[in-house]
Amino acid sequence: MTGTVMMNKVPAGVPTDSFQKDSVSTRIIVADVGGTYARLGWIDADGGNEIHDYRRYACAEHPDLASILRDYAAGTPCHGAVVAIAGVLEGDRLINSNLPWAVSVEQTRAGAGLAWVQLINDFEAVANAVPTLAPDTLSPLTALASSGVSSPALVIGPGTGLGAAVWIEGQPPRVLPTEVGQASLAAGNALELDIVRRLLKDRPYLHNEHVLSGPGLMNLYRCLCELRNATPAHADAGALVAAAASDALARETLETFCGWLGSVVGDLAIIFGARVVYLAGGVTGHIPQFLHDGRFLQRYLNKGVMTEQLERVPVWRVEHGQLGLLGAVAWYRQNRKD
């Protein structure tokens, strides 16, 4: 699909001095890039929100983000890209500890052969997708299924890291991205205190992602093995989850993980004044039975005088594999120039 480039194809704030105003594609790449996989599709700049030609790339198999975008656009000429990606953008550079390569906006744009590239925080994108969620993609983790209030909405999820953002209703809506994964991990019971002490032996600073993420799940497992005088039997999170039905230590790891996650989610709901919470992230889709067994909820509500308030804040587990892409689409529609 081709057409004349109009200025309203460009998101607000994106430089336009390098644009060619002749006949080029009006297709826009939308991408969700995490520490493990990059998920890509395209939308019509002047069309609806339907995402076409979905593909998934293993990040470690490519030398940089530009090569992924270039490969995707090779058979489908595209004009620009909105990339939801974990981290904080400081000028031209992305600050992130979970990606296999460094990211420069301009080098990525030039290397991919695109007119423009816009990076947004991955959970900023996920939060932008909240208004589009269908009821059949939501499973309640609390007794209260709806409070009748949709904002502020806390969106949080463990994956390769731990991401979170806050969606605030308005015209247009606003999203507050955060770096919750890099905040200090707080223990809430005696077992968690023992875990924190052991993890601090090997590092000067312990943040939430050291436990509440996919890699963190394995840190937690190895630490519990040490506490229980056991030899680790599982090499990765997938094997650990698969073994939980018959392996008591694997099961304890997942139960501890879900309880700890519930405590952190409750803290953040209080901090941000959330009226509804959405739990997303790659890890949560693999452990629904542990999230729903009551430990997450018990720790979520264990907040002293704030318990009564949190009882009025429903928590939903989101079952949707393309939230980042949907959020990138929403960001583009909201920020394109009129």
BELKA-V919569 format. One record per helix or strand of 2 or more residues. SS is the DSSP state (H for helix, E for strand). FROM is the first residue (numbers start at 1). TO is the last residue. If there is no record, write none. Layout:
BEGIN
SS FROM TO
SS FROM TO
END
This chain:
BEGIN
E 2 4
H 7 9
E 23 25
E 27 33
E 37 44
E 52 58
H 59 61
H 65 74
E 80 85
E 88 90
E 93 95
H 105 112
E 116 121
H 122 132
H 135 137
E 138 140
E 153 158
E 162 168
E 174 177
H 180 182
H 190 200
H 208 210
H 214 227
H 237 243
H 248 272
E 276 280
H 284 286
H 288 291
H 295 301
H 304 310
E 314 318
H 323 335
END
